[in-house]
Amino acid sequence: MPEARKPLGNAPRAAKTPARGVGSEKASRLVAEMLAGKIVLIEPELDFSSAPGFSYPVVERLLGVVGEEAVAILESLVDKGALVREFFDRILRCPHCRSVNLRPSNCCPKCGSRNLARGRVLEHISCRFVGLEDDFVSGDSYICPKCGSELRISGGDYQSLGLMNKCQDCYEKFAQPEIQWRCLKCGALTPQDSINEVNVYSYRFNEARREWLEFEVKPKSQLIEFLRNLGYEVAEDAVVKGRSGAEHKIDILATKDDGIVVHDIAIGIKVAGGDIGLGEVCDFDDKAYDSGIHDKVLVVQPGLRPEAEKFASQQRIKVLKVKGLEAVLAESAAKPIAKVSKEPFEFKSELQLIAYLKRLGYKVREKADVKGRSGATHKIDILATKDDGIVVHDIAIGVEVGKEPIGLEKLFAFDNKAYDIGILDKVFIAVPSLAKESRQFAQRQRIKVFEAAELGPSR
């Protein structure tokens, strides 16, 4: 049995995975209801029992959430552009316990007493005494409390200064009392200028984003599920660091290490009101190139402009219109999906490698003649092809057996053949091993290498 060694090559890519397209499963469910027209406008109701002091009953009933969780879902959908937020009301909140169950209380601006009287204020013109009307009333007459004179003629003996307040404790008179707020939950008394004010919003569906949201809610989630069923690790809004040092955001990054090679698929999503232009396609291709990803899929709605379509074809970007994607997903749903082995692959023989590839669903051709872009025909020791439904994976496998470590010339010739054929997933079996300069070349050209002391039987 030949000795098995660890393969040389690139490790699987790491990616950050922020929030999903429109957010959580609950957020997606709410958007689906609004897309169907079952919910048109989401308005708040005052609710002393909830932490925020208000609630959104339609959201809470649909999603089984309460209070601040409902608000967080709505705000996340505003951030995603799915909902439009509009001012609805402003409520006051206790700064001590955050309750909205408050009652206003009028206080004397001088001493703070709430023992106030309110009424018409009269002034005795001759002695200048000012007091509430009740202070002057004596039976059926007005008598000045200060000098005892009877006041008979309005405008002559006395004049009205209008409605005012009088503190019954310090006798201060004032037009407007100071307002303080009594919290009915914790009892705290808070001055008007120290009370918390909270804006409350209503939410409506953003019609301008309907096409994008229709894709996010159904086809995109189905695509992600489809990829995961195929054994891919899927990251949405994945952040990938490119060879230039720049960080790129990929709408969907699907990664699968099948033990032979690591497959990365960059999926861009361009759903708009009109055909997608060349600039957006170039931007997607640049990000994928800098990230070292050669399997590229662009999902578009409604389509590409002619120059963008030509560029996508030249750059080997698979373009799927949303309807075409839905057809692919519907067709795949009717087919059984083979379980993907998670066992690490160790190379033991060429025969064992071929059997492993076939178990993964690859069609394998040995000593395959393939015509390159130059017009030359190249013989590939093993050519493995697998159609995932989204992309076609081709793996060129070269086998070289020698008495000494395989030199750069053999590896260079294999890489040239793969390049002319247009195959970027490359595997090289070196018996007994690779020379040092060959190892460096393999790493630079992203060639996965298996080394073995001897090669087992091919049959």
Secondary structure as UniProt FT lines:
FT   HELIX           25..35
FT   TURN            36..37
FT   STRAND          41..42
FT   STRAND          45..46
FT   TURN            48..49
FT   STRAND          54..55
FT   HELIX           57..63
FT   HELIX           67..79
FT   TURN            80..81
FT   STRAND          83..93
FT   TURN            95..97
FT   STRAND          102..107
FT   TURN            109..111
FT   STRAND          116..124
FT   TURN            125..127
FT   STRAND          130..132
FT   HELIX           133..136
FT   STRAND          137..138
FT   TURN            139..140
FT   STRAND          141..143
FT   TURN            145..147
FT   STRAND          150..151
FT   TURN            155..157
FT   STRAND          158..167
FT   TURN            168..170
FT   STRAND          173..174
FT   STRAND          178..183
FT   TURN            184..186
FT   STRAND          189..191
FT   HELIX           192..194
FT   STRAND          196..205
FT   HELIX           207..209
FT   HELIX           210..215
FT   HELIX           216..220
FT   HELIX           221..229
FT   TURN            230..231
FT   STRAND          233..241
FT   TURN            243..244
FT   STRAND          247..257
FT   STRAND          262..271
FT   HELIX           278..290
FT   TURN            291..292
FT   STRAND          295..301
FT   HELIX           306..314
FT   TURN            315..316
FT   STRAND          317..321
FT   HELIX           322..333
FT   HELIX           350..359
FT   TURN            360..361
FT   STRAND          363..371
FT   TURN            373..374
FT   STRAND          377..387
FT   STRAND          392..401
FT   HELIX           408..421
FT   STRAND          425..431
FT   HELIX           436..444
FT   TURN            445..446
FT   STRAND          447..452
//
